[in-house]
Amino acid sequence: MRSLTTGLALTAQQAEMLDELNRYLDEHFPPEHEGPSGSTPEWDSDEEYEWNRRFNARLARDGWLTVHWPEEYGGRGLTPMDNMLVREQLSYRRVPICNANGLDMLAPILLQLGTKEQKDAHLRKIALMEEHWCQGFSEPEAGSDLTSLRTTAIRDGDHYVVNGSKIWTGHAMRAEWMILLARTDPESRGSRGLSLLMVDLRNTPGVEIHPIRSMTGAVTFCQEFFTDARVPVENLVGPEHEGWRASQRLLEHERVRAANSALYRRDVDDLVEAVVARDVVDRATQAALGHMIERVECARALTYDIATELSETGRFAPHAPSVTKILNSRLGGDLTRLAVDLLGLDVCSYRADDANWDFYQEFLFSPVSRLGGGSTEIHHDIIGTRYLGLER
């Protein structure tokens, strides 16, 4: 099975690590379980999802899912760069990663802000797929403008009483837990008075989950309703009323994941093979594919830069997650449109390596990438204010 060529000068340890990973996948990961680029395993059939969940747990036990976590929580104690290299290979091989909200978004926040009791209770379970998480941020009237959210969590003794609704929640149809952003100070406005809470969705009375079916036919999102749902105070992550900064840090981790650019590289490689197989490659097609490869490699280079900075300083440049988000969301949409243009009607039946995905479904879903994780307009605003120093 082919693997991704890394555009870095690797250390001997890193090169051996990636060789070992590819041998491991050759032995244990059957091609028929390869996942789609524009999808997540949570959207698969129940049978396929359970297979992926078990395989992800095996990846964690064998040391491949959280290599950069501390050893006491099941990691190898390696660097974010090492983790990025591993995730690139997993993504290029189309290994579906379950529980991305838990692994890549909540876990970094727990490691930074969580209590020892919270880390001990959740981190290993997140890695081993024993707890599946979703992210409860967007609301019916507070999507990109997240600071206008209306869901409240009012302190009542040793609990918070939650009332409100969340929507466009990915993975909620499979999740047992949610990381919830709610207003704990009812007198506050804007980004003040917000807090992060961990909510046990399956065992908390007053929580309802309603699936939302997309035009691809899959249930991709959900809406949740909270009616006097009581959440223990010990489930508060970070200081009370100061959840906005932590939530932004969580979203930054969502926006800089290495998976996107590596999957796009696999997509463009598969597209080249499909076009060549049709034996109609003219100069215009060659130029279009060459330009797309250049764009994908630029996205990968940006991911390397971010992983290097995170390994060396422990933080991102303030504008880097927004630049990455804009670049990848545009790239994903343009790549699927190119596939539709080049393959024509054949795009509806094309399957790469007999896997369970196609370019057409990605094309249908691609507009969502411009909104998920914050709209392009919001990220332009972040770049202008945080990097260029412009006024709002």
CORFENMO-V249741 format. One record per backbone hydrogen bond with DSSP energy under -1.0 kcal/mol. CO is the residue of the C=O (numbers start at 1). NH is the residue of the N-H. Records with the same first field share a line. If there is no record, write none. Layout:
# CORFENMO-V249741
CO=NH + NH
This chain:
# CORFENMO-V249741
8=10
11=15
12=16
13=17
14=18
15=19
16=20
17=21
18=22
19=23
20=24
21=25
22=26
23=27
24=28
25=29
30=33
31=34
40=43
41=44
45=49
46=50
47=51
48=52
49=53
50=54
51=55
52=56
53=57
54=58
55=59
56=60
57=61
58=62
59=64
60=63
66=69
67=78
69=77
70=73 + 75
71=74
79=83
80=84
81=85
82=86
83=87
84=88
85=89
86=90
87=91
88=92
89=93
90=95
91=94
94=35
99=103
100=104
101=106
102=107
106=110
107=111
108=112
109=113
110=114
115=119
116=120
117=121
118=122
119=123
122=126
123=127
124=128
125=130 + 131
126=129
132=176 + 177
134=179
135=137
136=181
138=167
139=142
142=139
144=146
145=148
146=149
151=183
152=163
154=161
156=159
158=233
159=156
160=231
161=154
162=229
163=152
164=226
166=224
169=172
171=174 + 175
176=201 + 202
177=134
178=199
179=136
180=197
182=195
183=153
185=188
189=192
193=184 + 185
194=243
195=182
196=237
197=180
199=178 + 201
206=227
208=225
210=223
212=220 + 221
214=217
218=214
221=212
222=169
223=210
224=166
225=208
226=164
229=162
231=160
232=235
233=236
235=198
239=242
241=193
243=247
244=248
245=249
246=250
247=251
248=252
249=253
250=254
251=255
252=256
258=262
259=263
260=264
261=265
262=266
263=267
264=268
265=269
266=270
267=271
268=272
269=273
270=274
271=275
272=276
273=277
276=279
282=286
283=287
284=288
285=289
286=290
287=291
288=292
289=293
290=294
291=295
292=296
293=297
294=298
295=299
296=300
297=301
298=302
299=303
300=304
301=305
302=306
303=307
304=308
305=309
306=310
307=311
308=312
309=313
310=314
317=320
319=323
320=324
321=325
322=326
323=327
324=328
325=329
326=330
327=331
328=332
329=333
330=334
331=335
332=336
333=337
334=338
335=339
336=340
337=341
338=342
339=343
340=344
343=346
344=347
345=348
346=349 + 350
352=355
358=362
359=363
360=364
361=365
362=366
365=368
366=369
367=370
368=371 + 372
371=374
375=379
376=380
377=381
378=382
379=383
380=384
381=385
382=386
383=387 + 388
384=390
